[in-house]
Amino acid sequence: MTAPKTPKTITLSEPIEYDGLEITQVRIKKPKVKDLKRMTAELDGIKDQLQQGIVMAAALTGLPAEAIEEMDTDDFTTISEVIADFFPQGRAPESGAPSSQKPPTG
């Protein structure tokens, strides 16, 4: 069993200014089901992956999308990676083929 994933705080490589405040750190919370429901509603009809990432980052940092858009691309990438890490990752076989069950023994 892996350790539970907890909220993460990252220091921005390039601080941003938003609404008269300088933002140097961003806390990314672990999503709850209610966050997923809200993000699903906000993502309805959005096909652009970049815009989807901005919506998800805004939802889990508490910052408005406009503040996320002011971020350096390296900082946005880091936030996106932290968000992705909160979700379980499926493991595909190296060959790309679907995994097969082992025959029963006995």
DSSP file (Angstrom, degrees, kcal/mol; ACC not computed):
  #  RESIDUE AA STRUCTURE BP1 BP2  ACC     N-H-->O    O-->H-N    N-H-->O    O-->H-N    TCO  KAPPA ALPHA  PHI   PSI    X-CA   Y-CA   Z-CA
    1    1 A M              0   0    0      0, 0.0     2,-0.1     0, 0.0     0, 0.0   0.000 360.0 360.0 360.0 135.0    0.0    0.0    0.0
    2    2 A T        -     0   0    0      1,-0.1     3,-0.1     3,-0.0     0, 0.0  -0.469 360.0 -92.3 -86.1 159.9    1.4    3.4   -0.9
    3    3 A A        -     0   0    0     -2,-0.1    -1,-0.1     1,-0.1     3,-0.0  -0.378  52.1 -95.0 -66.8 146.1    1.5    6.4    1.5
    4    4 A P        -     0   0    0      0, 0.0     2,-0.5     0, 0.0    -1,-0.1  -0.328  39.1-117.2 -62.5 145.1   -1.5    8.7    1.3
    5    5 A K        -     0   0    0     81,-0.1     3,-0.1    -3,-0.1    25,-0.1  -0.732  36.0-166.2 -87.1 128.3   -1.1   11.6   -1.0
    6    6 A T        -     0   0    0     -2,-0.5    -3,-0.0     1,-0.2    -1,-0.0  -0.665  32.3 -75.9-111.3 165.1   -1.2   14.9    0.9
    7    7 A P        -     0   0    0      0, 0.0     2,-0.4     0, 0.0    22,-0.2  -0.225  49.9-146.0 -55.7 150.7   -1.6   18.5   -0.2
    8    8 A K  E     -A   28   0A   0     20,-2.2    20,-3.8    -3,-0.1     2,-0.5  -0.937   9.0-154.3-123.4 144.4    1.6   20.0   -1.7
    9    9 A T  E     -A   27   0A   0     -2,-0.4     2,-0.4    18,-0.3    18,-0.2  -0.980  15.6-170.2-115.7 128.2    3.0   23.5   -1.5
   10   10 A I  E     -A   26   0A   0     16,-2.7    16,-2.6    -2,-0.5     2,-0.5  -0.912  20.3-131.6-117.4 146.6    5.3   24.6   -4.2
   11   11 A T  E     -A   25   0A   0     -2,-0.4    14,-0.3    14,-0.2     2,-0.2  -0.845  31.0-122.2 -92.5 126.5    7.5   27.7   -4.4
   12   12 A L  E     -     0   0A   0     12,-3.0    -1,-0.0    -2,-0.5    59,-0.0  -0.447   5.1-144.7 -70.0 138.4    7.0   29.4   -7.8
   13   13 A S  E    S+     0   0A   0      1,-0.3    -1,-0.1    -2,-0.2    11,-0.0   0.803  98.5  30.3 -71.0 -28.1   10.2   29.9   -9.8
   14   14 A E  E    S-     0   0A   0     58,-0.1    58,-0.4    10,-0.0    -1,-0.3  -0.933  91.4-134.6-130.7 106.6    8.8   33.2  -11.0
   15   15 A P  E     -     0   0A   0      0, 0.0     2,-0.3     0, 0.0     9,-0.2  -0.220  20.9-145.0 -57.3 151.4    6.4   34.9   -8.5
   16   16 A I  E     -A   23   0A   0      7,-2.1     7,-3.6     2,-0.0     2,-0.5  -0.833   3.0-136.5-115.5 157.8    3.2   36.3  -10.1
   17   17 A E  E     +A   22   0A   0     -2,-0.3     2,-0.4     5,-0.2     5,-0.2  -0.963  29.7 165.6-112.8 129.0    1.3   39.4   -9.3
   18   18 A Y  E >   -A   21   0A   0      3,-2.7     3,-2.0    -2,-0.5    -2,-0.0  -0.978  65.4  -9.4-145.6 130.9   -2.5   39.1   -9.0
   19   19 A D  T 3  S-     0   0    0     -2,-0.4     3,-0.1     1,-0.3    -1,-0.1   0.845 129.3 -53.0  53.9  38.6   -5.0   41.5   -7.6
   20   20 A G  T 3  S+     0   0    0      1,-0.2     2,-0.4     0, 0.0    -1,-0.3   0.488 116.9 110.2  79.7   3.4   -2.3   43.6   -6.1
   21   21 A L  E <   -A   18   0A   0     -3,-2.0    -3,-2.7     2,-0.0     2,-0.6  -0.879  64.8-134.0-112.7 143.2   -0.6   40.7   -4.3
   22   22 A E  E     -A   17   0A   0     -2,-0.4     2,-0.6    -5,-0.2    -5,-0.2  -0.855  21.8-157.7 -92.1 124.6    2.7   39.0   -5.0
   23   23 A I  E     +A   16   0A   0     -7,-3.6    -7,-2.1    -2,-0.6     3,-0.1  -0.909  26.1 159.7-107.3 120.1    2.2   35.2   -5.0
   24   24 A T  E     +     0   0A   0     -2,-0.6   -12,-3.0     1,-0.2     2,-0.3   0.604  64.8  38.6-112.4 -19.8    5.4   33.2   -4.4
   25   25 A Q  E     -A   11   0A   0    -14,-0.3     2,-0.4     2,-0.0   -14,-0.2  -0.965  61.1-159.9-134.0 150.7    3.9   29.9   -3.2
   26   26 A V  E     -A   10   0A   0    -16,-2.6   -16,-2.7    -2,-0.3     2,-0.5  -0.997   8.8-149.3-131.7 130.8    0.9   27.8   -4.2
   27   27 A R  E     -A    9   0A   0     -2,-0.4     2,-0.6    34,-0.3   -18,-0.3  -0.875  10.6-159.6 -99.3 128.2   -0.8   25.1   -2.2
   28   28 A I  E     -A    8   0A   0    -20,-3.8   -20,-2.2    -2,-0.5    33,-0.2  -0.931  11.8-148.8-110.5 115.2   -2.3   22.3   -4.2
   29   29 A K        -     0   0    0     31,-2.7    33,-0.1    -2,-0.6   -23,-0.1  -0.509  22.6-105.3 -85.6 152.8   -5.0   20.4   -2.3
   30   30 A K        -     0   0    0     -2,-0.2    -1,-0.1     1,-0.1    53,-0.1  -0.600  47.9-110.7 -70.4 128.4   -5.8   16.8   -2.8
   31   31 A P        -     0   0    0      0, 0.0     2,-0.2     0, 0.0    -1,-0.1  -0.327  29.3-158.0 -68.4 143.2   -9.0   16.6   -4.7
   32   32 A K     >  -     0   0    0      1,-0.0     4,-2.1    -3,-0.0     3,-0.5  -0.636  38.1 -97.4-105.0 170.9  -12.2   15.4   -3.0
   33   33 A V  H  > S+     0   0    0      1,-0.3     4,-2.5    -2,-0.2     5,-0.2   0.888 125.8  55.9 -58.0 -39.9  -15.2   14.0   -4.8
   34   34 A K  H  > S+     0   0    0      1,-0.2     4,-2.1     2,-0.2    -1,-0.3   0.857 106.2  51.4 -63.0 -33.3  -16.9   17.4   -4.6
   35   35 A D  H  > S+     0   0    0     -3,-0.5     4,-2.8     2,-0.2    -1,-0.2   0.910 109.3  50.0 -66.6 -41.5  -13.9   19.0   -6.3
   36   36 A L  H  X S+     0   0    0     -4,-2.1     4,-2.5     2,-0.2    -2,-0.2   0.895 110.1  50.5 -63.8 -39.7  -14.1   16.4   -9.1
   37   37 A K  H  X S+     0   0    0     -4,-2.5     4,-2.1     2,-0.2    -1,-0.2   0.928 112.5  46.4 -62.7 -44.9  -17.8   17.1   -9.5
   38   38 A R  H  X S+     0   0    0     -4,-2.1     4,-2.4     1,-0.2    -2,-0.2   0.916 113.5  48.5 -64.9 -43.2  -17.2   20.9   -9.7
   39   39 A M  H  X S+     0   0    0     -4,-2.8     4,-2.3     2,-0.2    -1,-0.2   0.898 109.1  53.7 -64.1 -39.8  -14.3   20.4  -12.2
   40   40 A T  H  X S+     0   0    0     -4,-2.5     4,-0.7     1,-0.2    -1,-0.2   0.918 110.9  46.4 -60.7 -43.0  -16.4   18.1  -14.3
   41   41 A A  H >< S+     0   0    0     -4,-2.1     3,-0.7     1,-0.2    -1,-0.2   0.913 114.7  46.7 -65.4 -42.1  -19.1   20.7  -14.5
   42   42 A E  H 3< S+     0   0    0     -4,-2.4    -2,-0.2     1,-0.2    -1,-0.2   0.795 111.7  51.6 -71.0 -27.5  -16.6   23.5  -15.3
   43   43 A L  H >< S+     0   0    0     -4,-2.3     3,-2.6    -5,-0.2    -1,-0.2   0.554  77.6 127.2 -86.0  -8.0  -14.9   21.3  -18.0
   44   44 A D  T << S+     0   0    0     -4,-0.7     3,-0.1    -3,-0.7    -3,-0.0  -0.296  85.0   3.6 -55.5 119.6  -18.1   20.5  -19.8
   45   45 A G  T 3  S+     0   0    0      1,-0.2     2,-0.7    -2,-0.1    -1,-0.3   0.330  96.5 125.0  87.8  -7.5  -17.6   21.4  -23.4
   46   46 A I    <   +     0   0    0     -3,-2.6    -1,-0.2     1,-0.2    -3,-0.0  -0.777  25.2 167.3 -89.0 116.1  -13.9   22.4  -23.0
   47   47 A K        +     0   0    0     -2,-0.7     2,-0.4    -3,-0.1    -1,-0.2   0.695  45.6 100.1 -98.0 -24.5  -11.8   20.3  -25.5
   48   48 A D     >  -     0   0    0      1,-0.2     4,-2.1     2,-0.1     5,-0.1  -0.499  62.6-151.8 -70.2 121.0   -8.6   22.3  -25.2
   49   49 A Q  H  > S+     0   0    0     -2,-0.4     4,-2.3     1,-0.2    -1,-0.2   0.852  94.2  54.6 -65.1 -35.2   -6.2   20.4  -22.9
   50   50 A L  H  > S+     0   0    0      2,-0.2     4,-2.1     1,-0.2    -1,-0.2   0.939 109.6  46.9 -63.3 -45.7   -4.4   23.5  -21.8
   51   51 A Q  H  > S+     0   0    0      1,-0.2     4,-2.3     2,-0.2    -2,-0.2   0.876 110.0  54.1 -64.0 -36.5   -7.7   25.1  -20.8
   52   52 A Q  H  X S+     0   0    0     -4,-2.1     4,-2.4     1,-0.2    -1,-0.2   0.917 108.4  49.5 -61.4 -42.8   -8.6   21.9  -19.0
   53   53 A G  H  X S+     0   0    0     -4,-2.3     4,-2.7     1,-0.2    -2,-0.2   0.881 109.5  51.3 -63.4 -39.1   -5.3   22.1  -17.1
   54   54 A I  H  X S+     0   0    0     -4,-2.1     4,-2.6     2,-0.2    -1,-0.2   0.920 110.2  49.1 -64.3 -43.7   -5.9   25.7  -16.1
   55   55 A V  H  X S+     0   0    0     -4,-2.3     4,-2.3     2,-0.2    -2,-0.2   0.922 113.6  46.4 -61.5 -44.9   -9.4   24.9  -14.8
   56   56 A M  H  X S+     0   0    0     -4,-2.4     4,-2.0     2,-0.2    -2,-0.2   0.916 112.7  49.3 -65.3 -43.1   -8.1   22.0  -12.8
   57   57 A A  H  X S+     0   0    0     -4,-2.7     4,-1.4     1,-0.2     6,-0.4   0.911 112.0  48.9 -62.9 -42.3   -5.2   24.1  -11.4
   58   58 A A  H  X S+     0   0    0     -4,-2.6     4,-1.9     1,-0.2     3,-0.3   0.923 111.1  50.3 -62.7 -44.0   -7.6   26.9  -10.4
   59   59 A A  H  < S+     0   0    0     -4,-2.3    -1,-0.2     1,-0.2    -2,-0.2   0.864 116.9  39.3 -63.2 -36.6   -9.9   24.5   -8.7
   60   60 A L  H  < S+     0   0    0     -4,-2.0   -31,-2.7     1,-0.2    -1,-0.2   0.562 120.7  41.8 -96.8  -8.0   -7.2   22.8   -6.6
   61   61 A T  H  < S-     0   0    0     -4,-1.4   -34,-0.3    -3,-0.3    -2,-0.2   0.610  98.4-127.6-105.8 -18.1   -5.1   25.9   -5.8
   62   62 A G     <  +     0   0    0     -4,-1.9    -3,-0.1     1,-0.3    -4,-0.1   0.478  69.1 125.7  82.1   1.2   -8.0   28.2   -5.0
   63   63 A L        -     0   0    0     -6,-0.4    -1,-0.3    -5,-0.3    -2,-0.2  -0.637  67.1-107.0 -88.4 150.4   -6.5   30.8   -7.4
   64   64 A P    >>  -     0   0    0      0, 0.0     4,-1.7     0, 0.0     3,-1.0  -0.402  29.9-110.6 -71.6 156.5   -8.6   32.2  -10.3
   65   65 A A  H 3> S+     0   0    0      1,-0.3     4,-2.3     2,-0.2     5,-0.2   0.845 118.0  62.2 -55.4 -35.2   -7.9   31.0  -13.8
   66   66 A E  H 3> S+     0   0    0      1,-0.2     4,-0.5     2,-0.2    -1,-0.3   0.860 103.9  47.9 -61.5 -35.5   -6.5   34.5  -14.6
   67   67 A A  H X4 S+     0   0    0     -3,-1.0     3,-0.9     2,-0.2     4,-0.4   0.894 109.4  52.6 -71.2 -40.1   -3.8   34.1  -11.9
   68   68 A I  H >< S+     0   0    0     -4,-1.7     3,-1.6     1,-0.2    -2,-0.2   0.898 104.4  57.3 -60.1 -40.0   -2.9   30.6  -13.3
   69   69 A E  H 3< S+     0   0    0     -4,-2.3    -1,-0.2     1,-0.3    -2,-0.2   0.697  99.7  59.3 -66.5 -18.9   -2.5   32.1  -16.7
   70   70 A E  T << S+     0   0    0     -3,-0.9    -1,-0.3    -4,-0.5    -2,-0.2   0.558  86.5 108.9 -83.5  -8.5    0.1   34.6  -15.4
   71   71 A M  S <  S-     0   0    0     -3,-1.6     2,-0.1    -4,-0.4    -3,-0.0  -0.294  79.1-104.1 -72.7 151.6    2.4   31.7  -14.3
   72   72 A D     >  -     0   0    0    -58,-0.4     4,-2.3     1,-0.1     3,-0.3  -0.437  34.2-117.8 -62.8 145.8    5.6   30.7  -15.8
   73   73 A T  H  > S+     0   0    0      1,-0.2     4,-2.4     2,-0.2     5,-0.2   0.839 114.0  56.6 -62.2 -32.5    5.2   27.6  -17.9
   74   74 A D  H  > S+     0   0    0      2,-0.2     4,-2.2     1,-0.2    -1,-0.2   0.911 108.8  46.5 -64.4 -40.8    7.6   25.7  -15.7
   75   75 A D  H  > S+     0   0    0     -3,-0.3     4,-2.4     2,-0.2    -2,-0.2   0.904 112.0  50.3 -67.8 -40.8    5.5   26.5  -12.6
   76   76 A F  H  X S+     0   0    0     -4,-2.3     4,-2.5     1,-0.2    -2,-0.2   0.901 110.3  51.0 -62.9 -40.1    2.3   25.5  -14.4
   77   77 A T  H  X S+     0   0    0     -4,-2.4     4,-2.3     2,-0.2    -2,-0.2   0.914 109.4  50.3 -63.0 -42.9    3.9   22.2  -15.5
   78   78 A T  H  X S+     0   0    0     -4,-2.2     4,-2.2     2,-0.2    -2,-0.2   0.925 111.3  48.0 -61.3 -44.8    5.0   21.5  -11.9
   79   79 A I  H  X S+     0   0    0     -4,-2.4     4,-2.4     1,-0.2    -1,-0.2   0.916 110.9  51.5 -61.6 -43.0    1.4   22.2  -10.6
   80   80 A S  H  X S+     0   0    0     -4,-2.5     4,-2.4     1,-0.2    -1,-0.2   0.881 109.5  50.1 -61.9 -38.8    0.0   19.9  -13.4
   81   81 A E  H  X S+     0   0    0     -4,-2.3     4,-1.8     2,-0.2    -1,-0.2   0.892 109.6  50.4 -68.1 -39.7    2.4   17.1  -12.4
   82   82 A V  H  X S+     0   0    0     -4,-2.2     4,-0.8     2,-0.2    -2,-0.2   0.928 111.7  48.6 -62.8 -44.2    1.4   17.4   -8.7
   83   83 A I  H >< S+     0   0    0     -4,-2.4     3,-1.2     1,-0.2     4,-0.5   0.930 110.1  51.0 -61.2 -45.5   -2.3   17.2   -9.7
   84   84 A A  H >< S+     0   0    0     -4,-2.4     3,-1.2     1,-0.3    -1,-0.2   0.847 103.4  60.3 -60.6 -33.6   -1.7   14.2  -11.9
   85   85 A D  H 3< S+     0   0    0     -4,-1.8    -1,-0.3     1,-0.3    -2,-0.2   0.718  93.1  65.7 -69.2 -20.1    0.1   12.5   -9.0
   86   86 A F  T << S+     0   0    0     -3,-1.2    -1,-0.3    -4,-0.8    -2,-0.2   0.706  93.6  73.1 -72.2 -18.6   -3.0   12.7   -6.9
   87   87 A F  S <  S-     0   0    0     -3,-1.2     2,-0.0    -4,-0.5     0, 0.0  -0.750  95.0-101.6-101.1 143.7   -4.8   10.3   -9.3
   88   88 A P        -     0   0    0      0, 0.0     2,-0.5     0, 0.0    -1,-0.1  -0.312  33.7-139.2 -62.2 142.3   -4.1    6.5   -9.5
   89   89 A Q        -     0   0    0     -4,-0.1     2,-0.2     2,-0.0    -4,-0.0  -0.908   8.4-139.7-106.9 124.8   -1.9    5.6  -12.4
   90   90 A G        -     0   0    0     -2,-0.5     2,-0.6     1,-0.0     0, 0.0  -0.530  15.3-137.0 -76.3 149.2   -2.7    2.4  -14.3
   91   91 A R        -     0   0    0     -2,-0.2     3,-0.0     0, 0.0    -1,-0.0  -0.938  16.1-163.4-114.1 117.3    0.3    0.3  -15.3
   92   92 A A        -     0   0    0     -2,-0.6     5,-0.1     1,-0.1     0, 0.0  -0.687  32.9 -97.2 -93.2 149.8    0.3   -1.1  -18.8
   93   93 A P    >   -     0   0    0      0, 0.0     3,-1.8     0, 0.0    -1,-0.1  -0.326  34.7-114.8 -61.8 150.4    2.6   -4.0  -19.8
   94   94 A E  T 3  S+     0   0    0      1,-0.3    -2,-0.0     2,-0.1     0, 0.0   0.799 114.9  59.1 -59.5 -29.7    5.8   -2.8  -21.5
   95   95 A S  T 3  S-     0   0    0      2,-0.1    -1,-0.3     1,-0.1    -3,-0.0   0.654 108.7-123.3 -74.4 -13.9    4.8   -4.5  -24.8
   96   96 A G  S <  S+     0   0    0     -3,-1.8    -2,-0.1     1,-0.3    -1,-0.1   0.347  71.7 127.3  85.9  -7.2    1.6   -2.4  -24.9
   97   97 A A  S    S-     0   0    0      1,-0.1    -1,-0.3    -5,-0.1    -2,-0.1  -0.505  71.7 -94.8 -80.1 151.5   -0.5   -5.6  -25.1
   98   98 A P        -     0   0    0      0, 0.0    -1,-0.1     0, 0.0     2,-0.1  -0.338  47.4-102.4 -62.9 147.6   -3.3   -6.0  -22.6
   99   99 A S        -     0   0    0     -3,-0.1     2,-0.3     1,-0.0    -7,-0.0  -0.426  36.0-145.2 -71.0 147.5   -2.3   -7.9  -19.5
  100  100 A S        -     0   0    0     -2,-0.1     2,-0.2    -3,-0.1    -1,-0.0  -0.851  15.1-113.2-113.5 150.2   -3.5  -11.5  -19.4
  101  101 A Q        -     0   0    0     -2,-0.3    -1,-0.0     1,-0.1     0, 0.0  -0.513  31.9-113.8 -78.7 148.1   -4.5  -13.5  -16.4
  102  102 A K        -     0   0    0     -2,-0.2     3,-0.1     1,-0.1    -1,-0.1  -0.582  37.5-104.7 -77.8 143.4   -2.4  -16.4  -15.3
  103  103 A P        -     0   0    0      0, 0.0    -1,-0.1     0, 0.0     2,-0.0  -0.363  44.2 -96.7 -65.1 148.2   -4.1  -19.8  -15.7
  104  104 A P        -     0   0    0      0, 0.0     2,-0.3     0, 0.0    -3,-0.0  -0.338  38.3-141.9 -65.5 148.1   -5.3  -21.3  -12.4
  105  105 A T              0   0    0      1,-0.1    -3,-0.0    -3,-0.1     0, 0.0  -0.770 360.0 360.0-106.5 154.9   -3.0  -23.8  -10.8
  106  106 A G              0   0    0     -2,-0.3    -1,-0.1     0, 0.0     0, 0.0   0.452 360.0 360.0 121.8 360.0   -4.0  -26.9   -9.0
